[in-house]
């Protein structure tokens, strides 16, 4: 198997996402550090770094807030919450963001 293939690598982000979803359900709120990579062919979680930062590819251009809007839509769908329950706390104009999600 080549680099990035096999059971270990793809499962880790999925397991962490499940843990994040459970935290949101139990605590009612979740704050994430996110590295956004705009301009991807599709929006998806690529990996979770050792410090808990979530790396997300976003299928939108980084112009006029399009990538932020796409990120909010993606997170709303991923966490099954209304888009209005997600707030970008910091990093509005950068790739590194702090995002708060409420149930």
C-alpha contacts under 8 A as a table, 3 or more apart, distances in Angstrom:
res1	aa1	res2	aa2	distance
1	X	5	X	5.96
1	X	6	X	6.56
2	X	5	X	5.62
4	X	9	X	6.02
4	X	10	X	7.75
5	X	8	X	7.96
5	X	9	X	6.74
5	X	10	X	7.60
6	X	9	X	6.63
6	X	10	X	7.49
7	X	10	X	6.35
7	X	11	X	6.33
8	X	11	X	5.62
8	X	12	X	6.53
9	X	12	X	5.83
9	X	13	X	7.76
10	X	13	X	6.28
10	X	14	X	6.96
11	X	14	X	5.14
11	X	15	X	6.06
12	X	15	X	5.18
12	X	16	X	6.19
12	X	47	X	7.71
12	X	48	X	7.68
13	X	16	X	5.07
13	X	17	X	6.05
13	X	45	X	7.31
13	X	46	X	7.39
13	X	47	X	5.35
13	X	48	X	5.64
14	X	17	X	5.06
14	X	18	X	6.28
15	X	18	X	5.12
15	X	19	X	6.32
16	X	19	X	4.92
16	X	20	X	6.12
16	X	48	X	7.55
17	X	20	X	4.94
17	X	21	X	6.10
18	X	21	X	5.07
18	X	22	X	6.20
19	X	22	X	5.07
19	X	23	X	6.19
20	X	23	X	5.02
20	X	24	X	6.24
20	X	30	X	7.56
21	X	24	X	5.07
21	X	25	X	6.27
21	X	79	X	6.39
22	X	25	X	5.05
22	X	26	X	6.13
23	X	26	X	5.18
23	X	27	X	5.79
23	X	28	X	7.57
23	X	29	X	7.71
23	X	30	X	6.91
24	X	27	X	5.41
24	X	28	X	4.99
24	X	29	X	5.19
24	X	30	X	5.37
24	X	101	X	7.63
24	X	102	X	7.12
24	X	103	X	6.62
25	X	28	X	5.43
25	X	29	X	7.76
25	X	103	X	6.86
27	X	30	X	7.47
28	X	102	X	5.76
28	X	103	X	5.15
29	X	100	X	7.05
29	X	101	X	5.61
29	X	102	X	4.38
29	X	103	X	6.25
30	X	100	X	5.68
30	X	101	X	5.13
30	X	102	X	6.47
31	X	98	X	6.80
31	X	99	X	5.51
31	X	100	X	4.35
31	X	101	X	6.26
32	X	52	X	7.97
32	X	53	X	6.98
32	X	54	X	7.37
32	X	98	X	5.64
32	X	99	X	5.23
32	X	100	X	6.47
33	X	52	X	7.22
33	X	53	X	4.85
33	X	54	X	6.29
33	X	96	X	7.27
33	X	97	X	5.80
33	X	98	X	4.65
33	X	99	X	6.49
34	X	53	X	5.38
34	X	54	X	4.74
34	X	55	X	5.82
34	X	56	X	7.07
34	X	95	X	7.88
34	X	96	X	5.78
34	X	97	X	5.13
34	X	98	X	6.21
34	X	99	X	7.31
35	X	53	X	6.89
35	X	54	X	6.16
35	X	55	X	4.74
35	X	56	X	6.25
35	X	95	X	5.53
35	X	96	X	4.64
35	X	97	X	6.38
36	X	55	X	6.07
36	X	56	X	5.10
36	X	57	X	5.99
36	X	58	X	6.79
36	X	95	X	4.94
36	X	96	X	6.43
36	X	97	X	7.60
37	X	40	X	7.05
37	X	55	X	7.46
37	X	56	X	6.10
37	X	57	X	4.65
37	X	58	X	5.92
37	X	95	X	6.82
38	X	57	X	5.90
38	X	58	X	4.64
38	X	59	X	6.11
38	X	60	X	5.72
38	X	61	X	5.77
38	X	62	X	5.83
38	X	67	X	6.11
39	X	57	X	7.59
39	X	58	X	6.15
39	X	59	X	5.20
39	X	60	X	5.12
39	X	61	X	4.99
39	X	62	X	7.07
40	X	43	X	6.71
40	X	57	X	5.70
40	X	58	X	5.47
40	X	59	X	4.59
40	X	60	X	6.99
41	X	58	X	7.79
41	X	59	X	5.43
42	X	57	X	7.05
42	X	58	X	6.29
42	X	59	X	4.70
43	X	56	X	7.12
43	X	57	X	5.12
43	X	58	X	4.24
43	X	59	X	4.98
43	X	74	X	7.14
44	X	56	X	5.72
44	X	57	X	5.34
44	X	58	X	6.74
45	X	54	X	7.17
45	X	55	X	6.05
45	X	56	X	4.42
45	X	57	X	6.33
46	X	54	X	7.83
46	X	55	X	5.56
46	X	56	X	5.52
46	X	57	X	6.59
47	X	54	X	6.20
47	X	55	X	5.34
47	X	56	X	7.38
48	X	52	X	5.89
48	X	53	X	5.62
48	X	54	X	4.52
48	X	55	X	5.92
49	X	52	X	5.31
49	X	53	X	5.19
49	X	54	X	6.44
49	X	55	X	7.47
50	X	53	X	7.31
58	X	67	X	6.56
58	X	70	X	6.74
58	X	71	X	6.50
59	X	67	X	7.51
59	X	70	X	7.32
60	X	66	X	6.01
60	X	67	X	4.99
60	X	70	X	6.47
61	X	66	X	6.11
61	X	67	X	5.69
62	X	65	X	6.75
62	X	66	X	6.16
62	X	67	X	5.09
62	X	68	X	7.91
63	X	66	X	5.78
63	X	67	X	6.98
65	X	68	X	5.21
65	X	69	X	6.15
66	X	69	X	5.16
66	X	70	X	6.14
67	X	70	X	5.02
67	X	71	X	6.02
68	X	71	X	4.97
68	X	72	X	6.24
68	X	92	X	7.37
69	X	72	X	5.18
69	X	73	X	6.30
70	X	73	X	5.08
70	X	74	X	6.04
71	X	74	X	5.04
71	X	75	X	6.09
72	X	75	X	5.21
72	X	76	X	6.02
72	X	83	X	6.11
72	X	86	X	6.64
72	X	87	X	8.00
73	X	76	X	5.12
73	X	77	X	6.24
73	X	83	X	6.16
74	X	77	X	5.27
74	X	78	X	6.06
75	X	78	X	4.91
75	X	79	X	5.91
75	X	83	X	7.81
75	X	86	X	7.84
76	X	79	X	5.42
76	X	80	X	5.57
76	X	81	X	4.98
76	X	82	X	5.68
76	X	83	X	5.08
76	X	85	X	7.94
76	X	86	X	7.21
77	X	80	X	5.01
77	X	81	X	6.75
81	X	85	X	6.55
81	X	102	X	7.65
81	X	103	X	6.24
82	X	85	X	5.51
82	X	86	X	7.57
83	X	86	X	5.59
84	X	87	X	7.55
85	X	101	X	5.87
85	X	102	X	5.20
85	X	103	X	6.87
86	X	99	X	7.02
86	X	100	X	5.71
86	X	101	X	4.57
86	X	102	X	6.45
87	X	99	X	5.68
87	X	100	X	5.22
87	X	101	X	6.61
88	X	91	X	7.25
88	X	92	X	6.55
88	X	97	X	6.91
88	X	98	X	6.05
88	X	99	X	4.51
88	X	100	X	6.42
89	X	92	X	7.73
89	X	97	X	7.33
89	X	98	X	5.31
89	X	99	X	5.44
89	X	100	X	6.65
90	X	97	X	5.46
90	X	98	X	5.19
90	X	99	X	7.26
91	X	94	X	4.95
91	X	95	X	6.74
91	X	96	X	5.67
91	X	97	X	4.34
91	X	98	X	6.62
92	X	97	X	6.85
94	X	97	X	6.99
